[in-house]
Amino acid sequence: GYTGNGTAGSTIGTGLSAPAEMIIVKSTSIIDNWWTWHKGLTSIDYYLTLNNNTKETYFAGNIFGGTLPTSSVFSVGADFSTNGLNNELIAYCWHSVAGYSKIDSYAGTGATNKVYTGFEPAFIIGKCSSDNTTNWWIFDNKRGDEVLYPNLSNDEDLLSNYVSFNIDGFTLSNAAFVNQSGRTYIYLAIATS
């Protein structure tokens, strides 16, 4: 966690050994969005919000400081949401680790589409970053075809055969929700430990 200082260009330590490829920041002192940056977005000046289904949004330098993360820090702008003076915040930061986690994006094909991770995922969270109507989704290897939507308060939903787990990645059906042609999808996949 950290306390915002309201100064654009401030840096926050990540505790990682490589540059963060996905960052989620949330205020713990006010009601606010879950501000999300992912390396698959257009640039560091774009963001998503984990609690909404909106597509990537441009806000130059104000949320994640306009500077890509380094191996030890990420930057924040002066916006109250990620660096407001005396705003108490928490940041979750990830980078890919060979054989364990993969943070990347894929282009929707509208046909069966295999995404290579280099390991068999146990958990995948994703979102169409180029669409304003598609929910975030979570699939895992414990609940089968059940999906969770981080941006909704719904219980799990049955979506048969949308995503299947493979020894070296995952395969997507032709369902527009996870694989519409011409759209970009971001994801974080994690293997079993």
Secondary structure, DSSP 8 states (H G I E B T S, - for coil): -EE----TTEEEE---SS--SEEEEEESSS---EEEEETTSSSTTEEEETTS----EE-TTTSSTTS---SSEEEE-S-HHHH-TT-EEEEEEE--BTTTEEEEEEE--SS-EEEE-SS-EEEEEEEETT-SS---EEEESSSTTEEB-TTS----EE-TTSEEEETTEEEE-S-HHHH-TT-EEEEEEEE--
